[in-house]
Amino acid sequence: MKKLNNLQLIRGIAAVYVLLFHTSGLLQSYLNYDYAYGIFKFGDAGVDMFFVLSGFVIYYVHNKDIGAPEKVKSFFKKRIIRVYPIYWVVLICLVPVYFIIPTFGSDSVLNPLNLVKSFVLIPQPEENLPLNVAWSLSYEILFYCMFGLLIALKRKLVLPIVLLWMGGTFVHFIIQSIIGYVDSSWINFVFNPFNLEFLSGVLIAHLVLKNYTKNGLVFIVLGLCGAVVAWINKSYSFVELHRVIEYGLPFAFIIYGAVSYEIERQTNPSKLFVYLGDASYSIYLIHYPMLSVVNKLFLAVNVYSIIGPFLAATIMIISTIIAGCTFHSLIEKPLLKFLNKALYSKNQTSTRNVKSA
């Protein structure tokens, strides 16, 4: 399998897009100011891009593990190491702030049960979360669990399970579109329409692995056009569409096109953009706390009035990206290297012991 650097480029764009969305929200809330004329107020779509990417990457890397129960332990170890440790580092740094400055968030954040749920990534209302972006990680974990189930079971059971889950998701999507959310938080979670974005990533990866990678540029253009149409529709409220259709569908086209184009033309983005993609998880995790701190600092020393809200916000964005990249290089990357090395060494030792016995 070819390493696809364009995916890292898109991953970096998605993280920055969410960062711009939250920056716009903060400025609107505190200053009633539309940063960059409000063009990033729908930047939450970056989360949808992450979901499509996750579906692609997991299937692209682990498709041959489906129906191989001996691979399930390794799969979950890799997923747990990738998601939880660095997330816990951020939470451990952030939670004490809520105790020191109770007004920093709602009272429900400090509820012991809610804190446990937050650390485990059990879904709960966003107002209960110390880190607001953690809601999206709960959907990632759900997808990993479902994919892990496909690895653990026999191949003949894979299709029925996928059809059952996706069928339930589609039915729930129709019901939600007509009458709204059903009165069950777990049904709303397990059969959430976001599952369709993960599925779209899986389908794209399947096409790529089957070498259906033609006309990449055409799909990129179609996806970008769809994203522009979605932005215009959202801005002027012409037709009410679910974000899975409005955001997920154009991004699926863009991702499929970007991968196909890279394979067709043997092109690679610059190392800077690849690095930004590598640092995307760190940027995603720390950007909102960082923005909140810098925003409060700017308000306290009157920076917005001195240099203007646009320049101040741009400085805030750049400093947050730099902080995320620094966090990636100094904490995330060494931590992952240490954990993977420890796991690999343990596996090697176990193998040697078995052979010697």
N, C-alpha and C positions, 0 to 999 in steps of 0.2 A: 504494500500500500504506500502511495506517495504521501509525503508530508505536505499538507495544504496550508501554505502561509497566508493565502487570501482570507482564510477563516480567522486567523489571528488579527488581520486588519479589520475585519468586520466586528470581531469581538471588542477590539479597542474602540471602534466607533460607537458601538452599543453602550459601552460604559460611559463614554464622554457624553453621549446623547442623554442618558439618565441624569448625569451631573448637570447638564445645561437645563434640563427640566426642573430640577430642584432649585437651581439658582434662580430661574425665572419665578418660581413660586415664592421663594423667600423675598425677592425684591418687590413682587406684587403685594405680598402680605405686609411687609414693613414700610415700604415707600410708595405703594400704589404706582409702581413704575414697571413698564413693559420692556424687559431687556431685549435688545435686538428686535424691537417692534413685535415682540411676542411670538416669534417664529419657533421658539423652542418650548412653548407651553404644552405641546403634545409629545415631549421627549420621553414620556413614560413608555412610549412604543419601543424604546431600547430593551425593555424587559421581554417583550414579545420576540424581539430579535434573538435574545439570549435563549429563549425556549426552543426556537427553531434550530439554532446552532447546537443546543444540547442534544436534541433528537438526532441530528446528523452525526455528531461526533461519537455518541455512544454506539449507534448502530454501525458506523464506519469502522470503529475499532473492535467491537465485540460481536459482530454478526455471526462469526463462526463459533462463538461460545454458546449460542442458543441451543438448548437441548443437551447440554453437556454439564451435568450436575457437579462434576469435579471442579468446574471453573467458577462456581458461584461464590465460594469463599474468597478467592482472589479478586473477583469483581467488586464485592462489597468492601473489601479492605482498601482497594484503590479509591473507590468513591468516597468512603469515610475519610480517608487521609486527605483527599483533595478538598473536601467541603468543610469539615468540622474544625480541625485544629486552628487554622488561621481565623476562622469565625469566632472561636472561643477566645482567642487572644484579644480580638476587638471587643468582645463582650466584657471580658474581665477588666479591660481598661475603662469601659464605658459605664458599667453598672454602678461603680462607686460614686460616679458623678451624680446619679439620681438620688443617692442617699445624702450627699453633701449639699446638693442644690435641688430640693424637692420640686421646685417650680419648673425644672428643666423638662419634665414630662408629666403625664397623668399619674394619679395615685395607683392605678391598677398595674403600672409597670413594676412596682416594688412588691406586689403580691407574691409570696414565695412560690405558690403553685404556677403562676404565670412566668416567673423567672425560670423554673425548671422546664416548662414547656418551651420557653425561648431557647434555652441551651440545647434542647433535644430537637428543636425545629418542628414541634407539634403545632399544627395550624391553630391560630387564634386571632381575634380582632387586632387590627393594626395598632390601636391605642394601647394595647397591652405589651407591645414590643419595645424593648430598649433600643433596638436597631431597626428602623422602619423598613429597610429593604429585605428583612428576614422573611417576610411573607412569601416572597418569590422563591426563596430557598426551600420552603416547605413543599412547593410544587416540584422542584427539582428532585427532592428526596422521594416523593411519591413516584415519579417517573423511574428513578433508579430501582425502587422496590418492585415495580411492575416488570421492568426489564430483567431484574434479578430472578423474578419468578419464572420468566420464560427460559432462563438459563437452567434453573433448578429442575424443571419438569421435562418430560419427554417431548420430542418434537411434534408428535401427533396432537398434543394438547395445546400447542402454541397458537395455532389459528383460531380455535374456539375461544380461548381466553382473550385474544386480541379483539376478536369480533364482539365478544360480550362487553368488554371495557369500552371500546369505541362506539358500539351500538348504544350502550347506556349513556355515554357522553353526548352522542348526537341527539338522543331523545331528550336528555336534560337540557341541551342547548335549545331545542325547539320549544320545550315547556317554558324555559327561562325567557325566551324571546316573546312569548305570548302573554304569560301571566306573571313573570318575574321569578325571583328565587323561591325555591320550595322551602318549607319550614324544617330544614335539617341541615345543620352546618357541615356534617360529614358527607352527606349526599352532594351538597354543593361543592365540597372539596374534591372528593374522589372522582366525580363525574363532571368536573369543571371543564368548560370549553377550551381552556388552556391546553388540555390534553391533545387537542387537534393540532396545535402548533408543534408539539413534540412529534406527533405522528407525521406531520408534513416534513420535518427534518429527517425522520426515518426513511420516508419514501424517496426523498432527494438522495440520501446516501445509497439507497438500494439502486437507484438509476445510475449513480456514479460508479458503483462497484460493477455494474453490468456494462460499463463503458458507453452509456448513453450520455455523451458529453459534447454535443454539437451545438453550435450557435449560441455560445455563452454570452457574447456581447448583446445579442438580441434579447435574451432573458433579463440581463442587467437593465437594459433600457426599458423593457416592459415593467419590471419591478419598480424602477425609479418613477416612471409615469404613474403607476398605481399608487405609489407613496404620495406623490404630489396631488393626485386626485383625492386621496384620502384626507390629506391635510386641508385642502380647500373645502371638502365636504364637512369636515369637522369644524372648521372655522366658521362656516356660514350655516351649518345645521340644515343642509338640504334633505338628506335622508339619514335616519338613525340606523346605524349599523353596529354590530358587536365588534369589539376591537380585534377579535380573532380574524374576522374578515377584513376589517379596515387596515389593520397593521400586519397581521400574520401572513396573509396571502401575498402582498407585495414583497415582504422580506423573504418569503420562501423562493420567489422568483429571483430576487437579487442574489441570495446565497447559492442557488443552483447555477445561476449565470456566472458568478464569480469563480466558483469551483471549476466549472466547465471551461471557462476562459483560461484559467491558469493551466489546466491540463492540455488544452488545445495549443496554446501559444507558448507554453513552458516559461511563463512570466512569474516574477516574484516581486512583492512590494518591498520597499526599502526596509532595512534592518530597524530603523527607528519605529516604523509602524508595527512591525512584528513584535518589537519590545513592548509597545503600548498594549498590544493584544495580550502578551504574556502577563502584563501588570493589571489587566482589566479587572480581575477578581478583587485585588487589593483596592483599586480605585473605587470599585462598586461598593465595597464594604465600608470604607472609611470616609467616603466623600461627603455624606450628609452631616455626620458629627463635625467634620472639618469645616464645612460651609457654615454651620451654625456658630461655631466658635469665632471664625473670622468675621462673620456678619455682625455678631455682638460686639466684637472689638472695633470694627469700623463705625458702628453706631455710637459707641462710647467716646471715641476720639474724633467724631464728626468727619470721617474720611469722605463719606458720600457727598457732603456739602462742599468740601475743599476741592476735590478733583472730579466730582460728578459721578452719578451712579453707574454710567456705562463703563468708564475706565476702572472704577473701583470694583465693579463686578467682574470685569475681565481679569484684573489682577487676582481676584479671589478664585476664579476658575483655574487660571494657570498655576497658582500656588497649590491648589487642591490636587491637580494632576501631578505636580512634582512630588507632593507629599505621598500620593498613592504609589507612584513609581519608586520612591525611596523606601516606603513600607514593603513593597514587593522585593526589592533588592536586598534589604537588610534583615527582613523578618520572614516574609513568606517563602522566598526561595531557599534560604538556609534551613528553615524548619522542614520544608518538604523534602529537601535533600537528606536531612538527618533521619526523618521518619522512614523514607524509602530505603535508605541504606540499612537502617536497623532491621526493617522487615526483611530485606533481601538477605542480610547476613544470617538472620534467624532461620530463614528457609534453607539457606545453604548448609547451616550447621545441622538442621534436622535431616536433610538429605544424606549428609556424610554419616550421621549416626545410624540411619537406616541401612546404608550400604555396609558399614562396618559390622553391624549386627548380623 
